[in-house]
Amino acid sequence: MKTKNKADKRISKNILKVIFFPVYLFMLLYAFIQEKIAYSIRLKLSLRYTGILLRTVLGAGLIVILVYGGFRIQGTVKQDYLEIQKILSMASSGFSELETYSREHQTPLRIYESNQQTLMATDQNLREYGSEYWLGLAKDQGNIYVSINRDFEIAGISGRMIIFSNIQDEITDILFIARIMLFVFVPSLFLALIAIALSGRGIFEPIGEMTQTVKGISEQNLNLRLNVGGSKNELKELALTFNEMMNRIEDQYNRQKQFVSDASHELRTPIAVIQGYAVMLDRWGKNDQEVLQESITAIKNEAGNMQELIDKLLFLARHDNSTLAYQKEEFSLTEMLLEVIKETQIIDSGHQINDELNQEISMFGDRNLMKQACRIFMDNAMKYTPAGGQITVCLSKEGESIAISIKDTGAGMTNEELKHIFDRFYRSDQSRTKDRGGYGLGLAIAKIIILGHNGRITVRSKVGEGSEFIILLS
């Protein structure tokens, strides 16, 4: 039995060497390239496509060989079995007809009685094969056999019969087909590699152009954009997405530059005033009480203005850095608006302030920040409404939304001004605002607060008829 097992292993190894060894070497080389060699995305993609092609062709080739070889071997074994069964059914006595068939067709036979005594053996070299399993594999003198173990009965004698079908010709044909497939496969794979490399070159040319463009983008030329003319599908989508990102970055960069410039400009004036009064104090203020008091008052005012500006800049910086914290709680919006109106009436006696707060409405939010936002809208209304004008504050509930309206009868704004009123450091019509104070940051801060409460702001304004700011909170 050990001899039989060794022979089976030798047969399997020979078949594997002829069919799979070249492929195995190629797969090892492919794996080595992927593992050890540093390569670009283009080469990596080509190797991946090559791997897919290799697995597909190998799979298809193996299926063809196995199906073809299986049918050929099955046909030979079936023919021998049917012929022997026919002889058995027609034989009247003895095994002479079986021996004749065995010699003529080179199909060795072994026949045993039920007590394992050998009745006939046409090939003594194969005596170790086929006695245990109904199907087996054997080799003798360069021939390969498939053995079938079956029961038989003839002339009153019953037992087991092992048929050895010679499949050497079929194996030879299978190996021949395998060699042809390998012969065709190698140059085909080489041509496929060239085709994949050439196609990859066309695909990655736009990426190379994009890379060069991106390398050229710097602080001095943020306006550079990727060319989407030669790109298609995902590359075009990538280029468009990158361009949109660069648009946002350039816009934010320009806003930041403008912000720094405006902040520097706003700080320059109070610092210059303080320096001027400090010089004046140094020269004459020591002995002149009037100059001393004027300088102290001016320095205090400008320091207060600087403190106010710095507080607003810090608020905007916390928002930009996502560190602005909202202390949200349930509070009475009606009560908070009444406080704003009362405090405004104390400091402003030149306007008629009306309220239409006819119902108790509460909300969940940061009370202090919401009060700050409403004060900003009230201050804005006071600045641009002439003395004697009216400011009306309304509060209502529209379905699930809360509406706060602050309406004035002031100068109003043009459509162009409405586009920029929430921009930082923007002040509408400098000729009308130069004596009204402010830094153009209030409405920007108010917008941040409202958006932080999942709200939105609608503005209605007409030149000469006033403006209305409507805050909608959900």
C-alpha positions in Angstrom: 0.0 0.0 0.0 2.9 2.4 0.7 4.2 1.7 -2.8 0.8 2.6 -4.3 0.6 5.9 -2.3 4.1 6.9 -3.4 3.2 6.2 -7.0 0.0 8.3 -6.7 2.1 11.2 -5.3 4.6 11.0 -8.1 1.8 11.1 -10.7 0.3 14.2 -9.0 3.6 15.9 -8.8 4.4 15.4 -12.5 1.1 16.8 -13.6 1.5 19.8 -11.3 5.0 20.5 -12.6 3.9 20.5 -16.2 0.8 22.5 -15.8 1.3 24.8 -12.8 5.0 25.3 -12.2 5.5 28.1 -14.8 2.4 29.8 -13.5 3.6 29.4 -9.9 6.9 31.1 -10.8 5.1 34.0 -12.4 2.8 34.4 -9.3 5.9 34.5 -7.0 7.5 37.1 -9.2 4.3 39.2 -9.2 4.0 39.0 -5.4 7.7 39.9 -5.0 7.2 43.0 -7.2 4.2 44.1 -5.2 5.9 43.6 -1.9 9.4 44.8 -2.4 9.5 47.4 -5.2 8.5 51.0 -4.6 6.2 52.0 -7.4 3.8 54.8 -8.4 0.0 54.6 -8.4 0.2 54.1 -12.2 2.4 51.0 -11.9 0.4 49.8 -8.9 -2.8 50.1 -10.9 -1.2 48.3 -13.9 -0.1 45.5 -11.6 -3.6 45.2 -10.1 -5.2 45.0 -13.6 -2.5 42.5 -14.6 -3.3 40.4 -11.5 -7.0 40.5 -12.3 -6.2 39.4 -15.9 -3.8 36.7 -14.7 -6.4 35.2 -12.3 -9.1 35.4 -14.9 -7.1 33.7 -17.6 -5.7 31.0 -15.2 -9.2 30.3 -13.9 -10.6 30.0 -17.4 -7.7 27.8 -18.5 -8.0 25.5 -15.5 -11.7 25.1 -16.1 -11.2 24.2 -19.7 -8.5 21.7 -18.9 -10.5 20.1 -16.0 -13.7 20.0 -18.1 -12.0 18.6 -21.2 -9.8 16.1 -19.2 -12.7 15.0 -17.1 -14.9 14.3 -20.0 -12.2 12.4 -21.8 -11.2 10.3 -18.8 -14.9 9.7 -17.9 -15.5 8.5 -21.4 -12.7 6.0 -21.4 -13.5 4.6 -18.0 -17.2 4.3 -18.8 -16.5 2.5 -22.1 -14.3 -0.1 -20.4 -16.8 -0.6 -17.7 -19.7 -1.0 -20.0 -17.8 -3.4 -22.3 -16.8 -5.6 -19.3 -20.3 -5.6 -18.0 -21.5 -6.7 -21.4 -19.0 -9.5 -21.4 -20.0 -10.6 -17.9 -23.7 -10.7 -18.9 -23.0 -12.9 -21.9 -20.3 -15.2 -20.5 -21.4 -18.7 -19.6 -18.4 -19.8 -17.7 -14.8 -18.9 -16.8 -12.9 -15.7 -17.4 -11.3 -16.4 -20.7 -13.3 -13.7 -22.5 -12.3 -11.1 -19.9 -8.7 -12.0 -20.3 -8.9 -11.6 -24.0 -10.5 -8.1 -23.6 -7.9 -7.2 -21.1 -5.0 -8.0 -23.4 -6.5 -6.5 -26.5 -7.5 -3.2 -24.9 -4.6 -3.0 -22.4 -7.1 -2.9 -19.5 -5.7 -4.8 -16.6 -8.2 -6.7 -14.4 -8.2 -8.3 -11.0 -10.9 -10.6 -9.8 -11.3 -11.7 -6.2 -13.7 -14.1 -4.5 -15.6 -13.0 -1.5 -12.9 -14.5 0.7 -10.3 -12.3 -1.0 -8.8 -15.2 -2.9 -7.5 -14.1 -6.3 -9.3 -15.7 -9.2 -7.7 -13.7 -12.0 -4.9 -11.1 -12.3 -3.8 -9.9 -15.7 -1.1 -7.6 -14.3 0.7 -8.6 -11.2 2.4 -5.1 -10.9 -1.0 -3.5 -10.1 -1.9 -5.9 -7.3 -1.4 -3.2 -4.6 -4.0 -0.9 -6.2 -7.8 -0.6 -6.1 -8.7 -3.1 -3.4 -9.9 -0.5 -0.8 -11.7 2.2 -2.6 -14.3 2.2 -5.4 -12.2 4.7 -7.4 -8.4 5.0 -7.5 -5.4 6.0 -9.4 -2.4 3.8 -10.4 0.8 3.9 -12.5 2.7 1.1 -14.1 5.5 1.1 -16.8 4.8 4.7 -17.8 1.0 4.2 -18.1 -1.5 5.9 -15.8 -4.7 4.0 -14.8 -8.0 4.8 -13.2 -9.3 1.8 -11.1 -12.9 1.0 -10.5 -13.8 -1.5 -7.7 -17.1 -3.3 -8.4 -19.1 -6.4 -7.4 -19.6 -9.2 -10.0 -21.3 -12.5 -10.5 -20.6 -15.0 -13.2 -21.4 -18.7 -13.5 -22.5 -18.8 -9.9 -19.3 -17.2 -8.7 -19.5 -13.8 -6.9 -16.8 -11.5 -5.7 -15.1 -8.2 -6.4 -13.6 -7.0 -9.7 -11.1 -4.2 -10.2 -11.0 -2.6 -13.7 -7.9 -0.6 -14.6 -8.7 1.8 -17.4 -5.6 3.1 -19.2 -5.8 7.0 -19.4 -2.3 7.7 -20.5 -3.4 9.0 -23.9 -5.9 11.3 -22.2 -3.3 12.6 -19.8 -0.9 13.2 -22.7 -3.6 15.2 -24.5 -4.3 17.2 -21.4 -0.7 18.1 -20.9 -0.4 19.0 -24.6 -3.4 21.4 -24.3 -1.8 22.8 -21.1 1.5 23.5 -22.9 -0.4 25.2 -25.8 -2.3 27.4 -23.4 0.9 28.4 -21.6 2.5 29.1 -25.0 -0.4 31.4 -25.9 -0.8 32.8 -22.4 2.8 34.2 -21.9 2.9 36.4 -25.1 -0.8 37.4 -24.5 0.0 38.5 -21.0 3.0 40.5 -22.3 0.8 42.3 -24.8 -1.8 42.9 -22.1 0.8 44.5 -19.9 1.8 46.8 -22.7 -1.8 47.7 -23.4 -2.5 48.3 -19.7 0.6 50.5 -19.4 -0.3 52.6 -22.5 -3.9 53.0 -21.3 -2.7 54.0 -17.8 -0.4 56.6 -19.4 -3.4 58.3 -21.0 -5.4 58.1 -17.7 -2.6 59.6 -15.6 -1.6 62.5 -17.9 -4.3 64.8 -16.6 -3.2 63.8 -13.0 0.4 64.9 -13.9 -0.9 68.2 -15.2 -3.0 68.6 -12.0 0.1 67.9 -9.9 2.1 70.6 -11.6 -0.7 73.1 -11.2 -1.1 72.3 -7.5 2.7 72.7 -7.0 2.4 76.2 -8.4 -0.2 77.3 -6.0 1.2 79.6 -3.3 0.2 82.6 -1.2 1.0 84.8 -4.1 -1.2 83.1 -6.6 -4.1 81.5 -4.9 -6.2 82.1 -8.0 -4.7 79.2 -9.9 -7.2 76.5 -10.7 -7.1 73.0 -12.2 -8.0 72.7 -15.9 -11.1 70.5 -16.2 -11.2 70.6 -20.0 -9.3 67.3 -20.6 -10.6 65.5 -17.6 -13.5 63.1 -17.6 -15.7 61.3 -15.1 -14.1 61.0 -11.6 -11.1 63.1 -12.5 -13.3 65.9 -13.7 -15.3 65.7 -10.5 -12.1 65.7 -8.4 -10.8 68.7 -10.3 -14.1 70.6 -9.8 -14.1 69.7 -6.1 -10.5 70.9 -5.7 -11.3 74.2 -7.5 -14.4 74.8 -5.3 -12.2 74.1 -2.3 -9.6 76.6 -3.5 -12.3 79.2 -4.1 -13.3 78.8 -0.5 -9.7 79.0 0.7 -9.0 82.0 -1.4 -12.1 83.7 -0.2 -11.3 83.0 3.5 -7.7 84.0 3.0 -8.8 87.3 1.5 -11.3 87.8 4.2 -8.6 87.2 6.8 -6.3 89.6 5.2 -9.0 92.2 5.0 -10.0 91.5 8.6 -6.4 92.0 9.8 -6.1 95.2 7.7 -9.4 96.6 9.0 -8.6 95.7 12.6 -5.2 97.4 12.3 -6.9 100.4 10.8 -9.5 100.6 13.6 -6.8 100.3 16.3 -4.6 102.8 14.6 -6.9 105.8 15.3 -7.4 105.4 19.1 -3.7 104.5 19.6 -2.8 107.7 17.6 -5.2 109.7 19.8 -3.8 108.3 23.0 -0.2 108.9 21.8 -1.1 112.5 20.9 -2.6 113.3 24.2 0.3 111.6 26.0 2.7 113.9 24.2 0.5 116.9 25.0 0.4 115.9 28.6 4.2 115.6 28.6 4.6 119.1 27.2 1.9 121.2 28.8 -0.4 119.0 30.9 1.8 119.0 34.0 1.0 122.7 34.7 -2.3 123.2 32.8 -5.3 121.7 34.6 -7.6 122.1 31.7 -5.2 120.3 29.3 -4.7 117.6 31.9 -8.4 116.9 32.3 -9.1 117.0 28.6 -6.2 114.5 28.0 -7.4 112.1 30.8 -11.0 112.2 29.4 -9.9 111.5 25.8 -7.5 108.7 26.9 -10.2 107.0 28.9 -12.7 107.3 26.0 -10.3 105.9 23.5 -9.2 103.1 25.9 -12.9 102.2 26.3 -13.3 102.1 22.5 -10.2 99.9 22.2 -11.6 97.6 24.8 -14.9 97.4 23.0 -13.2 96.6 19.7 -10.9 94.0 21.3 -13.9 92.3 23.0 -15.6 92.0 19.6 -12.5 90.7 17.9 -12.0 88.1 20.6 -15.7 87.0 20.1 -15.1 86.6 16.4 -11.8 84.8 17.0 -13.5 82.3 19.4 -16.1 81.7 16.8 -13.6 81.2 14.0 -11.6 78.8 16.2 -14.8 76.9 17.2 -14.3 77.7 20.9 -17.3 79.9 21.3 -19.4 78.3 24.1 -23.2 78.6 24.3 -24.7 78.3 27.8 -28.1 77.2 26.8 -31.2 77.0 29.1 -34.9 77.6 29.0 -35.7 81.3 29.5 -38.5 83.8 28.8 -37.9 85.6 25.5 -40.6 88.1 26.3 -39.0 89.1 29.5 -35.6 89.4 27.9 -36.9 91.7 25.1 -38.7 93.9 27.7 -35.3 94.3 29.5 -33.7 95.4 26.2 -36.4 97.9 25.5 -36.3 99.4 29.0 -32.5 99.7 29.0 -32.6 101.3 25.5 -35.2 103.9 26.7 -33.0 104.8 29.6 -30.1 105.8 27.3 -32.1 107.0 24.3 -34.7 109.6 24.7 -34.7 110.8 21.1 -36.7 108.0 19.6 -40.1 106.5 20.2 -39.7 102.9 21.1 -42.8 100.7 20.8 -43.3 97.1 21.7 -45.8 94.5 20.6 -45.1 91.8 23.0 -48.6 90.5 23.5 -47.8 86.9 24.6 -45.4 85.0 26.8 -42.9 83.0 24.7 -40.0 81.0 26.0 -37.0 79.5 24.1 -34.0 77.2 24.8 -30.8 79.1 24.3 -28.1 81.3 25.7 -29.9 84.2 27.3 -27.0 86.6 27.5 -25.9 86.1 23.9 -29.5 86.4 22.6 -29.8 89.6 24.6 -26.5 90.9 23.1 -27.8 90.1 19.5 -31.1 92.0 20.2 -29.1 95.0 21.6 -27.0 95.1 18.4 -30.2 95.3 16.3 -31.6 98.0 18.6 -28.3 100.0 18.5 -28.3 99.7 14.7 -31.9 101.0 14.5 -31.0 104.0 16.8 -27.9 104.9 14.7 -29.8 105.1 11.4 -33.1 106.5 12.6 -33.3 110.4 12.9 -34.4 111.9 16.2 -38.2 111.6 16.6 -38.4 108.4 14.6 -39.9 105.2 15.8 -38.5 101.8 16.6 -40.9 98.9 17.0 -40.1 95.5 18.6 -42.5 92.6 17.9 -42.6 89.1 19.1 -44.8 86.4 17.7 -45.1 82.6 17.1 -45.7 81.3 13.7 -46.3 77.5 13.9 -43.2 76.0 15.4 -41.1 79.1 14.7 -40.5 82.2 16.8 -40.3 85.6 15.1 -38.6 88.7 16.5 -39.0 91.9 14.5 -37.1 95.1 15.1 -38.3 97.8 12.7 -37.3 101.4 12.4 -38.3 104.5 10.3 -34.7 105.4 9.5 -32.6 106.0 6.4 -33.0 102.5 5.0 -30.5 100.8 2.7 -29.9 100.1 -0.9 -29.9 96.6 -2.4 -26.1 96.8 -2.8 -25.7 97.7 0.9 -28.0 94.9 1.9 -25.6 92.4 0.4 -22.7 93.4 2.7 -24.3 94.5 6.0 -23.2 91.3 7.7 -19.7 91.5 6.5 -17.0 92.3 9.1 -16.0 96.0 9.3 -18.6 97.0 6.7 -20.3 100.3 7.4 -23.0 101.5 5.1 -22.4 104.9 3.5 -19.3 106.2 5.3 -20.5 109.8 4.9 -23.6 109.0 7.0 -21.9 106.9 9.6 -18.7 108.7 10.4 -20.2 110.5 13.4 -22.2 107.5 14.6 -19.4 105.4 15.9 -19.1 101.7 15.7 -16.6 99.4 13.9 -18.9 97.5 11.6 -18.7 94.3 13.6 -22.0 94.4 15.4 -24.2 92.8 12.7 -21.6 90.2 12.0 -21.6 89.2 15.7 -25.4 89.2 15.8 -25.5 86.9 12.8 -23.1 84.4 14.4 -25.3 84.3 17.6 -28.5 83.7 15.7 -27.0 81.0 13.5 -25.6 79.4 16.7 -29.3 79.1 17.8 -30.3 77.4 14.5 -32.0 80.6 13.4 -31.9 82.9 10.4 -32.2 86.6 9.7 -34.3 88.3 7.1 -33.8 92.0 6.3 -36.3 94.3 4.6 -35.3 97.8 3.8 -36.0 100.7 1.5 -34.1 103.9 1.2 -35.9 106.7 3.0 -38.5 104.4 4.6 -36.5 102.5 7.2 -35.4 98.9 7.8 -36.8 95.8 9.4 -34.7 92.9 10.8 -36.7 89.7 11.4 -35.1 86.9 13.4 -36.7 83.5 12.9 -35.9 80.8 15.6 -37.0 77.2 15.2 
